Amino acid sequence: MSPILTPEQAAAVTPAATDPALIRNFSIIAHIDHGKSTLADRMLQATGVVAPRDMRAQYLDRMDIERERGITIKSQAVRMPWGVAGSDGVMRAYALNMIDTPGHVDFSYEVNRSLAACEGAVLLVDAAQGIQAQTLANLYMAIEGDLAIIPVLNKIDLPAAEPERHADEIASLIGCEPGDILKVSGKTGAGVPELLDRIVDAVPAPVGDPTGPTRAMIFDSVYDTYRGVVTYVRVVDGALKPRERIEMLSTTAVHDLLEIGVISPEPTPTAGLGAGEVGYLITGVKDVRQSKVGDTVTSAASPATEPLAGYQEPKPMVFSGLFPVDGSDFPVLRDALDKLKLNDAALTYEPETSVALGFGFRCGYLGLLHLEIIRERLEREFNLDIISTAPSVVYQVTTEDRAVHTVTNPSEFPEGKILDVQEPVVRATILTPSEFVGTVMELCQSRRGTMQGMDYLSETRVEMHYVLPLAEIVFDFFDALKSRTRGYASLDYEMDGEQSADLVKVDILLNGDKVDAFSAIVHKDAAYSYGLKLTKRLKELIPRQQFEVPVQAAIGSRIIARETIRALRKDMLAKCYGGDISRKRKLLEKQKEGKKRMKAIGSVDVPQEAFIAALGADNPTGKDSK
């Protein structure tokens, strides 16, 4: 019921010398903005691992972007001591390993990894907003992992809080009594000591063999400029000691263990890590690919033969091209992406060239927020000016000769007769107040969605299940959902295979030349409106040239929309006052000839701003996009 104060108690939970029965590993899972990081702050204070003068809001969020936006991007693990009196009245010390996780759907792979390293999960629900889509998604993930779940209502100090109503919802979902749900306030710290006691009581101790061959699971890796790759591990069996040689089971790479320790909440070197403990390793490796997330670490002297069951690697959902505004920045961009890859295992990239934009990279992201974060980090941390092309998803295209092409970029779309196009689909869960059911259904139908079912969680809240094409939701679906439901609806989605769709590639031609950067793959019914919209937009964005420029949208060889940028005409007759008309005519004819010649040899100058504005993420792909 209190932080550990006595030296005897502290000695019982010394890293590498802690009995697995005294260890509790847990994660905090919740929807975006339900107060995970704030609750983690209060736990750090309650356990006394952070001095009051060192305390700051979002203590575990290390990146500037995280602090500014108030979101968590990277999971953070921390070790905390806590004392609880047993049934015999004796105070015992416990070591609590907590992992604070992100809440956004784009970073659910971080949650997945964190849960793999735990035995319990604190399910946090905002007492003012109640259960949201991501709450459910993370809960199901924890249930699949067979974790002990502790339901907690946060923000009970808010005037809009309705703890009783939401407690009933949670109880019906998990199958517990409403009275068992703890009520805390991450802001004031009310109920936090009781929660820590409950964690000690409800979360099972880690099960492993302390004397068997060493097996530790890597659940995260980050890159430190000074120390190389820092690998976060959860030791399952055996123990790890400093200065011993370790082996990665998947790559069979052998490294020297330079430093080993725990995060409490700053990295603290220790005499090793025992079974059930969570900590970090430093091997001096400079390449993060050598310490792959999900891999098993073992001792090189007496290696384990069986690796630990890992978890799925994140698959990129959305692809977008990144091109430096200044072509000479290409090597800088390459180095920058290499460094970001070290901190973000989910980022994938490969070089690509574009006629319009020059050399760049085709990058794979988990979603639009992930894309936005990567772009912002490149601009901030590496001072790069970047153009990113409109995001697209991966299509499987079968041509007439039965060859199957994987298309990540519209410019890769094969020419000729197409037999079939497969597009990725997602299974979406939307939670909304019951008054907005009609508007949500209308939105999903306009995005080619098919309804799978609908469940009432309570009289006022509905859970809707839809199958939607991924291309329809990666652009502005979330914004449209929020605006139509006054911000009350929440969305969660997971991949659900592929479906056949009637898709075409729309090319944009400037003066008869294709501009690959403006190409897009859209639904046949939306092709005309997309072509019309983009030609109109480009007409406004591209400055007038010395000659007339046609802006056309085409499907194959068929033109579906056209706008004309008028020629910039010099006033040849400015100094001709009166006199014979034939002289004026002669001057105009001469100008006309010159323009014709210019058009034959002139190329259209498209400014950078036009690319940035035209390739905005509001390009429609849906059937009824206006």
BASE-92655 format. One line per field, with one value per residue (C-alpha): residue number from 1; x, y, z. Coordinates in nm, 3 decimals, always signed. Example, Ala and Ser with C-alpha at 12.3 -4.5 7.8 and 13.67 -1.06 7.14 Angstrom:
<pts>
resi <- c(1; 2)
xx <- c(+1.230; +1.367)
yy <- c(-0.450; -0.106)
zz <- c(+0.780; +0.714)
</pts>
This chain:
<pts>
resi <- c(1; 2; 3; 4; 5; 6; 7; 8; 9; 10; 11; 12; 13; 14; 15; 16; 17; 18; 19; 20; 21; 22; 23; 24; 25; 26; 27; 28; 29; 30; 31; 32; 33; 34; 35; 36; 37; 38; 39; 40; 41; 42; 43; 44; 45; 46; 47; 48; 49; 50; 51; 52; 53; 54; 55; 56; 57; 58; 59; 60; 61; 62; 63; 64; 65; 66; 67; 68; 69; 70; 71; 72; 73; 74; 75; 76; 77; 78; 79; 80; 81; 82; 83; 84; 85; 86; 87; 88; 89; 90; 91; 92; 93; 94; 95; 96; 97; 98; 99; 100; 101; 102; 103; 104; 105; 106; 107; 108; 109; 110; 111; 112; 113; 114; 115; 116; 117; 118; 119; 120; 121; 122; 123; 124; 125; 126; 127; 128; 129; 130; 131; 132; 133; 134; 135; 136; 137; 138; 139; 140; 141; 142; 143; 144; 145; 146; 147; 148; 149; 150; 151; 152; 153; 154; 155; 156; 157; 158; 159; 160; 161; 162; 163; 164; 165; 166; 167; 168; 169; 170; 171; 172; 173; 174; 175; 176; 177; 178; 179; 180; 181; 182; 183; 184; 185; 186; 187; 188; 189; 190; 191; 192; 193; 194; 195; 196; 197; 198; 199; 200; 201; 202; 203; 204; 205; 206; 207; 208; 209; 210; 211; 212; 213; 214; 215; 216; 217; 218; 219; 220; 221; 222; 223; 224; 225; 226; 227; 228; 229; 230; 231; 232; 233; 234; 235; 236; 237; 238; 239; 240; 241; 242; 243; 244; 245; 246; 247; 248; 249; 250; 251; 252; 253; 254; 255; 256; 257; 258; 259; 260; 261; 262; 263; 264; 265; 266; 267; 268; 269; 270; 271; 272; 273; 274; 275; 276; 277; 278; 279; 280; 281; 282; 283; 284; 285; 286; 287; 288; 289; 290; 291; 292; 293; 294; 295; 296; 297; 298; 299; 300; 301; 302; 303; 304; 305; 306; 307; 308; 309; 310; 311; 312; 313; 314; 315; 316; 317; 318; 319; 320; 321; 322; 323; 324; 325; 326; 327; 328; 329; 330; 331; 332; 333; 334; 335; 336; 337; 338; 339; 340; 341; 342; 343; 344; 345; 346; 347; 348; 349; 350; 351; 352; 353; 354; 355; 356; 357; 358; 359; 360; 361; 362; 363; 364; 365; 366; 367; 368; 369; 370; 371; 372; 373; 374; 375; 376; 377; 378; 379; 380; 381; 382; 383; 384; 385; 386; 387; 388; 389; 390; 391; 392; 393; 394; 395; 396; 397; 398; 399; 400; 401; 402; 403; 404; 405; 406; 407; 408; 409; 410; 411; 412; 413; 414; 415; 416; 417; 418; 419; 420; 421; 422; 423; 424; 425; 426; 427; 428; 429; 430; 431; 432; 433; 434; 435; 436; 437; 438; 439; 440; 441; 442; 443; 444; 445; 446; 447; 448; 449; 450; 451; 452; 453; 454; 455; 456; 457; 458; 459; 460; 461; 462; 463; 464; 465; 466; 467; 468; 469; 470; 471; 472; 473; 474; 475; 476; 477; 478; 479; 480; 481; 482; 483; 484; 485; 486; 487; 488; 489; 490; 491; 492; 493; 494; 495; 496; 497; 498; 499; 500; 501; 502; 503; 504; 505; 506; 507; 508; 509; 510; 511; 512; 513; 514; 515; 516; 517; 518; 519; 520; 521; 522; 523; 524; 525; 526; 527; 528; 529; 530; 531; 532; 533; 534; 535; 536; 537; 538; 539; 540; 541; 542; 543; 544; 545; 546; 547; 548; 549; 550; 551; 552; 553; 554; 555; 556; 557; 558; 559; 560; 561; 562; 563; 564; 565; 566; 567; 568; 569; 570; 571; 572; 573; 574; 575; 576; 577; 578; 579; 580; 581; 582; 583; 584; 585; 586; 587; 588; 589; 590; 591; 592; 593; 594; 595; 596; 597; 598; 599; 600; 601; 602; 603; 604; 605; 606; 607; 608; 609; 610; 611; 612; 613; 614; 615; 616; 617; 618; 619; 620; 621; 622; 623; 624; 625; 626)
xx <- c(+0.000; +0.308; +0.635; +0.924; +1.129; +1.331; +1.662; +1.545; +1.240; +1.445; +1.695; +1.412; +1.341; +1.698; +1.720; +1.869; +1.803; +1.423; +1.210; +0.975; +0.685; +0.747; +0.736; +0.426; +0.439; +0.149; +0.053; -0.186; -0.423; -0.695; -0.840; -0.667; -0.677; -0.826; -0.535; -0.280; +0.033; -0.117; -0.201; +0.154; +0.284; +0.079; +0.210; +0.570; +0.494; +0.312; +0.594; +0.854; +1.081; +1.063; +1.149; +0.878; +1.116; +1.199; +0.834; +0.685; +0.367; +0.390; +0.715; +0.761; +0.697; +1.050; +0.987; +0.902; +0.616; +0.465; +0.472; +0.333; +0.049; -0.022; -0.004; +0.218; +0.394; +0.645; +0.570; +0.782; +0.871; +0.952; +1.025; +0.861; +0.884; +0.566; +0.494; +0.175; +0.080; -0.003; -0.280; -0.034; +0.012; +0.375; +0.472; +0.625; +0.798; +0.703; +0.867; +0.611; +0.715; +0.476; +0.454; +0.270; +0.127; -0.002; -0.378; -0.407; -0.510; -0.197; +0.025; -0.166; +0.143; +0.321; +0.037; +0.059; +0.432; +0.387; +0.114; +0.342; +0.580; +0.311; +0.083; -0.176; -0.338; -0.499; -0.797; -0.849; -1.181; -1.259; -1.553; -1.685; -1.661; -1.707; -1.598; -1.455; -1.354; -0.988; -1.079; -1.254; -0.975; -0.708; -0.931; -0.976; -0.599; -0.540; -0.802; -0.634; -0.304; -0.477; -0.388; -0.543; -0.758; -0.810; -1.091; -1.040; -1.251; -1.034; -1.114; -1.377; -1.300; -1.453; -1.794; -1.918; -1.812; -2.076; -1.890; -2.198; -2.332; -1.994; -1.917; -2.229; -2.116; -1.768; -1.911; -2.144; -1.850; -1.592; -1.833; -1.749; -1.948; -1.977; -1.849; -1.519; -1.426; -1.175; -1.231; -0.921; -0.821; -0.496; -0.504; -0.547; -0.397; -0.714; -0.742; -0.387; -0.248; -0.558; -0.494; -0.130; -0.251; -0.504; -0.228; -0.018; -0.324; -0.477; -0.184; -0.018; +0.356; +0.562; +0.605; +0.946; +1.238; +1.502; +1.765; +1.698; +1.869; +1.835; +1.547; +1.450; +1.205; +1.287; +0.976; +1.130; +1.453; +1.552; +1.860; +2.078; +2.325; +2.599; +2.544; +2.403; +2.097; +1.924; +1.720; +1.428; +1.376; +1.155; +1.349; +1.130; +1.373; +1.721; +1.913; +2.129; +2.458; +2.679; +2.982; +2.849; +2.813; +2.459; +2.308; +2.001; +1.815; +1.665; +1.982; +2.232; +2.435; +2.658; +2.722; +2.902; +2.670; +2.826; +2.554; +2.240; +1.992; +1.639; +1.453; +1.345; +1.246; +1.595; +1.823; +2.007; +2.282; +2.234; +2.407; +2.187; +1.823; +1.650; +1.352; +1.034; +1.215; +1.193; +1.497; +1.735; +2.052; +2.327; +2.558; +2.725; +2.549; +2.483; +2.228; +1.883; +1.811; +2.050; +1.819; +1.486; +1.169; +1.005; +1.340; +1.466; +1.794; +1.987; +2.331; +2.599; +2.773; +2.463; +2.202; +1.834; +1.709; +1.341; +1.266; +0.981; +0.655; +0.689; +0.414; +0.329; +0.546; +0.368; +0.257; +0.253; -0.103; -0.045; +0.226; +0.344; +0.643; +0.884; +1.088; +1.328; +1.234; +1.602; +1.740; +2.082; +1.919; +1.860; +2.161; +2.051; +1.697; +1.840; +2.048; +1.751; +1.524; +1.796; +1.808; +1.429; +1.408; +1.623; +1.356; +1.053; +1.051; +0.721; +0.865; +0.959; +1.115; +1.272; +1.422; +1.202; +1.231; +0.968; +0.988; +0.830; +0.987; +1.327; +1.483; +1.305; +1.173; +0.853; +0.766; +0.521; +0.332; +0.079; -0.168; -0.199; -0.099; +0.216; +0.288; +0.233; +0.463; +0.742; +0.717; +0.725; +1.026; +1.216; +1.146; +1.229; +1.515; +1.694; +1.589; +1.457; +1.201; +0.990; +0.711; +0.501; +0.281; -0.083; -0.104; -0.210; -0.261; -0.132; -0.334; -0.300; -0.366; -0.419; -0.358; -0.488; -0.191; -0.281; +0.027; -0.030; +0.132; +0.171; +0.101; +0.215; +0.234; -0.014; +0.273; +0.328; -0.027; +0.010; -0.106; -0.343; -0.643; -0.703; -0.884; -0.912; -0.802; -0.787; -0.789; -0.726; -1.032; -1.060; -1.304; -1.406; -1.573; -1.748; -1.886; -2.140; -2.431; -2.754; -2.883; -2.606; -2.664; -2.829; -2.552; -2.277; -2.454; -2.485; -2.111; -2.006; -2.226; -2.082; -1.736; -1.840; -1.884; -2.092; -2.258; -2.181; -2.398; -2.486; -2.483; -2.634; -2.386; -2.642; -2.961; -2.754; -2.440; -2.418; -2.130; -2.143; -1.942; -1.851; -1.623; -1.466; -1.196; -0.872; -0.827; -1.155; -1.063; -0.698; -0.775; -1.040; -1.281; -1.198; -1.244; -1.577; -1.691; -1.602; -1.767; -2.090; -2.120; -2.014; -1.692; -1.864; -1.795; -1.475; -1.318; -1.099; -1.003; -0.802; -0.704; -0.951; -0.801; -0.881; -1.179; -1.228; -1.317; -1.385; -1.082; -0.911; -0.599; -0.657; -0.360; -0.311; -0.165; -0.005; +0.036; -0.002; +0.269; +0.179; +0.277; +0.325; +0.309; -0.058; -0.173; -0.426; -0.612; -0.980; -1.316; -1.465; -1.771; -1.551; -1.302; -1.489; -1.537; -1.173; -1.046; -1.271; -1.164; -0.790; -0.789; -0.978; -0.736; -0.429; -0.571; -0.576; -0.236; -0.019; +0.083; +0.006; +0.279; +0.380; +0.156; -0.182; -0.158; -0.430; -0.471; -0.637; -0.746; -0.740; -0.817; -0.582; -0.620; -0.970; -0.983; -1.245; -1.189; -1.011; -0.926; -0.716; -0.462; -0.478; -0.159; +0.014; -0.023; +0.210; +0.031; +0.195; -0.023; +0.058; +0.249; +0.040; -0.180; -0.413; -0.264; -0.332; -0.490; -0.263; +0.041; -0.132; -0.242; +0.115; +0.241; -0.029; +0.043; +0.413; +0.329; +0.104; +0.387; +0.625; +0.371; +0.319; +0.694; +0.724; +0.447; +0.626; +0.945; +0.827; +0.768; +0.528; +0.683; +0.493; +0.585; +0.649; +0.348; +0.123; +0.248; +0.202; -0.149; -0.266; -0.135; -0.325; -0.484; -0.838; -0.838; -1.155; -1.143; -1.497; -1.796; -1.995; -1.716; -1.809)
yy <- c(+0.000; +0.220; +0.281; +0.069; +0.247; -0.002; -0.142; -0.500; -0.449; -0.288; -0.578; -0.827; -0.670; -0.611; -0.684; -1.028; -1.132; -1.101; -1.409; -1.447; -1.474; -1.105; -0.977; -0.839; -0.749; -0.543; -0.301; -0.008; -0.033; +0.212; +0.425; +0.748; +1.023; +0.814; +0.905; +0.616; +0.837; +1.055; +0.744; +0.616; +0.953; +0.910; +0.552; +0.677; +0.933; +0.690; +0.434; +0.705; +0.619; +0.979; +1.257; +1.528; +1.795; +1.582; +1.511; +1.643; +1.562; +1.262; +1.160; +0.847; +1.019; +1.099; +1.256; +1.625; +1.528; +1.305; +1.585; +1.850; +1.639; +1.468; +1.122; +0.822; +0.674; +0.438; +0.198; +0.265; +0.008; +0.107; -0.087; +0.029; -0.108; -0.136; -0.274; -0.465; -0.616; -0.989; -1.177; -1.233; -0.856; -0.861; -0.595; -0.752; -0.574; -0.639; -0.533; -0.396; -0.378; -0.142; -0.078; +0.239; +0.176; +0.401; +0.426; +0.508; +0.229; +0.294; +0.186; -0.123; -0.333; -0.156; -0.271; -0.624; -0.638; -0.500; -0.749; -1.034; -0.930; -0.917; -1.132; -0.864; -0.556; -0.249; -0.169; +0.204; +0.366; +0.739; +0.787; +1.072; +0.898; +0.530; +0.235; +0.326; +0.114; +0.093; -0.003; -0.310; -0.391; -0.378; -0.577; -0.859; -0.856; -0.898; -1.177; -1.361; -1.340; -1.492; -1.192; -1.099; -0.790; -0.518; -0.279; +0.081; +0.396; +0.707; +1.081; +1.039; +1.398; +1.543; +1.710; +1.512; +1.176; +0.903; +0.626; +0.418; +0.401; +0.315; +0.067; -0.129; -0.128; -0.260; -0.520; -0.659; -0.671; -0.842; -1.043; -0.898; -0.707; -0.323; -0.296; -0.467; -0.185; +0.053; +0.429; +0.647; +0.996; +1.027; +1.401; +1.407; +1.064; +0.940; +0.560; +0.497; +0.321; +0.094; +0.015; -0.080; -0.310; -0.467; -0.526; -0.713; -0.914; -0.990; -1.019; -1.364; -1.391; -1.480; -1.851; -1.960; -2.184; -1.977; -2.250; -2.364; -2.239; -1.864; -1.740; -1.374; -1.215; -0.885; -0.667; -0.337; -0.186; +0.180; +0.351; +0.565; +0.792; +0.730; +0.368; +0.203; -0.021; -0.050; -0.373; -0.413; -0.772; -0.980; -1.272; -1.587; -1.863; -1.857; -1.533; -1.284; -1.155; -0.864; -0.942; -1.279; -1.366; -1.382; -1.531; -1.425; -1.744; -1.630; -1.473; -1.686; -1.365; -1.365; -1.043; -0.936; -0.803; -0.464; -0.340; -0.483; -0.310; -0.198; +0.125; +0.282; +0.523; +0.612; +0.330; +0.185; -0.082; -0.393; -0.720; -0.895; -0.990; -1.294; -1.500; -1.294; -0.956; -0.680; -0.470; -0.355; -0.486; -0.296; -0.493; -0.211; -0.319; -0.033; -0.211; -0.260; -0.546; -0.758; -0.732; -0.805; -0.747; -1.080; -1.265; -1.485; -1.399; -1.687; -1.751; -1.838; -2.078; -2.297; -2.189; -2.280; -2.483; -2.377; -2.009; -1.833; -1.791; -1.441; -1.236; -1.106; -0.851; -0.528; -0.513; -0.175; -0.070; +0.255; +0.343; +0.689; +0.830; +1.067; +1.297; +1.573; +1.918; +1.971; +1.671; +1.701; +1.609; +1.249; +1.099; +1.294; +1.151; +0.799; +0.837; +0.990; +0.697; +0.450; +0.619; +0.632; +0.264; +0.197; +0.347; +0.232; -0.129; -0.082; +0.164; +0.007; +0.188; +0.123; +0.365; +0.484; +0.738; +0.966; +1.161; +1.461; +1.447; +1.285; +1.039; +0.941; +0.651; +0.449; +0.412; +0.177; +0.296; +0.154; +0.435; +0.809; +0.914; +0.702; +0.873; +1.217; +1.139; +1.009; +1.318; +1.550; +1.370; +1.391; +1.763; +1.835; +1.606; +1.616; +1.959; +1.813; +1.968; +1.681; +1.625; +1.318; +1.170; +1.082; +0.768; +0.446; +0.084; -0.245; -0.397; -0.737; -0.691; -0.986; -0.904; -1.083; -1.321; -1.438; -1.268; -1.124; -0.786; -0.640; -0.266; -0.039; +0.271; +0.385; +0.418; +0.036; -0.036; -0.257; -0.134; -0.335; -0.547; -0.617; -0.934; -0.868; -0.621; -0.733; -0.461; -0.500; -0.478; -0.416; -0.526; -0.202; -0.163; +0.169; +0.271; +0.551; +0.696; +0.539; +0.874; +0.872; +0.520; +0.650; +0.899; +0.639; +0.386; +0.649; +0.730; +0.364; +0.293; +0.589; +0.432; +0.093; -0.063; -0.377; -0.411; -0.720; -0.660; -0.424; -0.473; -0.246; -0.217; -0.014; +0.185; +0.473; +0.310; +0.094; -0.118; -0.143; -0.390; -0.313; -0.453; -0.156; -0.123; +0.001; +0.266; +0.427; +0.472; +0.579; +0.927; +1.123; +0.858; +0.919; +1.297; +1.248; +1.004; +1.246; +1.547; +1.355; +1.227; +1.550; +1.374; +1.094; +0.798; +0.595; +0.363; +0.057; -0.168; -0.477; -0.636; -0.884; -1.019; -0.895; -0.853; -0.810; -0.454; -0.253; -0.023; +0.183; +0.396; +0.766; +0.945; +1.320; +1.458; +1.803; +1.914; +1.549; +1.417; +1.184; +1.312; +0.995; +1.176; +1.267; +0.916; +0.745; +0.413; +0.481; +0.306; +0.315; +0.509; +0.772; +0.809; +1.089; +1.302; +1.244; +1.346; +1.654; +1.760; +1.720; +1.892; +2.189; +2.199; +2.189; +2.460; +2.690; +2.583; +2.577; +2.928; +3.042; +2.957; +3.129; +2.883; +2.721; +2.407; +2.138; +1.956; +1.618; +1.321; +0.989; +0.621; +0.439; +0.625; +0.765; +1.128; +1.174; +1.538; +1.844; +2.194; +2.449; +2.684; +2.995; +3.132; +3.424; +3.681; +3.973; +4.284; +4.320; +4.613; +4.826; +5.086; +5.072; +5.377; +5.415; +5.339; +5.051; +4.730; +4.511; +4.614; +4.503; +4.179; +4.109; +4.146; +3.910; +3.648; +3.666; +3.609; +3.316; +3.147; +3.190; +3.040; +2.739; +2.677; +2.719; +2.469; +2.214; +2.238; +2.382; +2.171; +2.276; +2.414; +2.278; +2.456; +2.255; +2.415; +2.266; +1.915; +1.964; +2.109; +1.863; +1.561; +1.642; +1.354; +1.460; +1.293; +1.083; +0.720; +0.620; +0.547; +0.852; +1.093; +1.440)
zz <- c(+0.000; -0.015; -0.195; -0.074; +0.185; +0.388; +0.259; +0.327; +0.107; -0.167; -0.159; -0.225; -0.565; -0.685; -1.061; -1.132; -0.773; -0.766; -0.707; -1.014; -0.763; -0.673; -1.035; -1.207; -1.579; -1.716; -1.996; -1.996; -2.295; -2.399; -2.680; -2.791; -2.528; -2.248; -2.020; -2.039; -2.018; -1.741; -1.533; -1.594; -1.458; -1.139; -1.097; -1.129; -0.858; -0.629; -0.643; -0.584; -0.883; -1.007; -0.763; -0.737; -0.874; -1.183; -1.262; -1.586; -1.780; -2.017; -1.848; -2.058; -2.395; -2.516; -2.859; -2.914; -3.148; -2.876; -2.624; -2.861; -2.995; -2.666; -2.827; -2.761; -3.065; -2.899; -2.615; -2.306; -2.037; -1.677; -1.356; -1.030; -0.675; -0.464; -0.118; -0.031; +0.303; +0.277; +0.457; +0.747; +0.783; +0.665; +0.408; +0.097; -0.185; -0.549; -0.877; -1.124; -1.491; -1.667; -2.042; -2.155; -2.504; -2.790; -2.846; -3.219; -3.457; -3.672; -3.382; -3.272; -3.363; -3.070; -2.842; -2.983; -2.905; -2.556; -2.466; -2.575; -2.292; -2.018; -1.802; -1.730; -1.887; -1.729; -1.952; -1.916; -2.011; -2.002; -1.763; -1.981; -2.323; -2.235; -2.447; -2.790; -3.089; -2.998; -2.640; -2.780; -3.028; -2.755; -2.517; -2.771; -2.832; -2.456; -2.431; -2.723; -2.535; -2.229; -2.009; -1.674; -1.740; -1.479; -1.588; -1.472; -1.520; -1.556; -1.539; -1.264; -1.155; -1.476; -1.450; -1.757; -1.609; -1.586; -1.403; -1.314; -1.671; -1.823; -1.542; -1.642; -2.010; -1.918; -1.680; -1.948; -2.192; -1.968; -1.759; -1.415; -1.152; -1.189; -0.830; -0.931; -1.169; -1.013; -1.040; -1.069; -1.174; -1.365; -1.301; -0.922; -0.847; -0.671; -0.666; -0.804; -0.488; -0.489; -0.856; -0.786; -0.506; -0.743; -1.004; -0.745; -0.646; -0.989; -1.233; -1.221; -1.159; -1.470; -1.533; -1.655; -1.573; -1.384; -1.419; -1.779; -2.100; -2.139; -2.358; -2.379; -2.623; -2.797; -2.789; -2.904; -3.035; -3.052; -3.189; -2.966; -3.144; -2.886; -2.785; -3.096; -3.081; -2.742; -2.734; -2.492; -2.378; -2.156; -2.004; -2.003; -1.896; -1.744; -1.685; -1.869; -1.722; -1.829; -2.044; -2.163; -2.532; -2.661; -2.975; -3.177; -3.267; -3.602; -3.747; -3.541; -3.496; -3.186; -2.989; -2.672; -2.404; -2.318; -2.084; -1.930; -1.704; -1.622; -1.696; -1.371; -1.540; -1.667; -1.792; -1.491; -1.541; -1.322; -1.242; -1.498; -1.561; -1.415; -1.537; -1.573; -1.574; -1.833; -1.919; -2.192; -2.361; -2.540; -2.767; -2.958; -3.280; -3.521; -3.739; -3.587; -3.831; -3.624; -3.322; -3.486; -3.287; -3.197; -3.203; -2.916; -2.737; -2.583; -2.431; -2.690; -2.445; -2.384; -2.641; -2.627; -2.921; -2.929; -3.003; -2.820; -3.003; -3.153; -3.309; -3.651; -3.817; -3.907; -4.270; -4.444; -4.535; -4.721; -4.971; -5.065; -5.256; -5.074; -5.297; -5.188; -5.325; -5.399; -5.596; -5.428; -5.091; -5.209; -5.015; -4.704; -4.737; -4.772; -4.453; -4.272; -4.362; -4.253; -3.912; -3.874; -3.965; -3.659; -3.433; -3.629; -3.741; -3.929; -4.187; -4.523; -4.819; -5.158; -5.417; -5.703; -5.984; -6.125; -6.449; -6.280; -5.935; -5.990; -5.744; -5.423; -5.217; -5.214; -4.848; -4.676; -4.365; -4.125; -4.189; -4.254; -3.902; -3.933; -4.272; -4.116; -3.819; -4.047; -4.271; -3.972; -3.821; -4.154; -4.179; -3.814; -3.729; -4.067; -4.204; -4.529; -4.765; -4.895; -5.146; -5.071; -5.345; -5.284; -5.067; -5.241; -5.135; -5.283; -5.568; -5.734; -6.108; -6.345; -6.714; -7.024; -7.033; -6.674; -6.530; -6.179; -6.105; -5.754; -5.787; -5.500; -5.718; -5.986; -6.237; -6.205; -6.326; -6.637; -6.978; -7.200; -7.119; -6.751; -6.644; -6.270; -6.002; -5.637; -5.371; -4.997; -4.769; -4.397; -4.134; -3.962; -3.623; -3.570; -3.230; -3.240; -3.043; -3.176; -3.315; -3.581; -3.715; -4.035; -4.119; -4.054; -4.280; -4.553; -4.526; -4.539; -4.839; -5.027; -4.968; -5.117; -4.771; -4.702; -4.366; -4.159; -3.854; -3.571; -3.190; -2.925; -2.634; -2.438; -2.520; -2.653; -2.806; -3.117; -3.248; -3.631; -3.839; -4.201; -4.469; -4.652; -4.921; -4.758; -5.031; -4.917; -4.555; -4.570; -4.704; -4.522; -4.393; -4.026; -4.061; -4.242; -3.970; -3.691; -3.858; -3.931; -3.574; -3.397; -3.290; -3.099; -3.330; -3.311; -3.565; -3.551; -3.842; -3.923; -4.255; -4.400; -4.722; -5.074; -5.306; -5.679; -5.781; -6.095; -6.077; -6.347; -6.370; -6.439; -6.602; -6.616; -6.939; -6.961; -7.320; -7.424; -7.185; -6.896; -6.552; -6.349; -6.014; -6.071; -6.174; -5.947; -5.928; -5.865; -5.893; -6.243; -6.122; -5.960; -6.246; -6.424; -6.110; -6.008; -6.357; -6.361; -6.013; -6.073; -6.414; -6.262; -5.970; -6.196; -6.419; -6.115; -5.985; -6.298; -6.410; -6.765; -7.017; -7.339; -7.525; -7.471; -7.248; -7.250; -6.913; -6.978; -6.767; -6.951; -6.892; -7.129; -7.459; -7.381; -7.265; -6.992; -6.888; -7.025; -6.916; -7.107; -6.955; -7.172; -7.328; -7.170; -7.447; -7.486; -7.611; -7.954; -8.050; -7.746; -7.948; -8.268; -8.267; -8.569; -8.909; -9.141; -9.003; -9.219; -9.007; -8.688; -8.853; -8.967; -8.607; -8.471; -8.740; -8.654; -8.284; -8.373; -8.567; -8.276; -8.032; -8.260; -8.273; -7.894; -7.835; -8.045; -7.841; -7.508; -7.198; -6.924; -6.610; -6.307; -5.980; -5.658; -5.488; -5.756; -5.675; -5.303; -5.341; -5.608; -5.422; -5.106; -4.924; -5.009; -5.348; -5.373; -5.469; -5.376; -5.589; -5.496; -5.414; -5.516)
</pts>
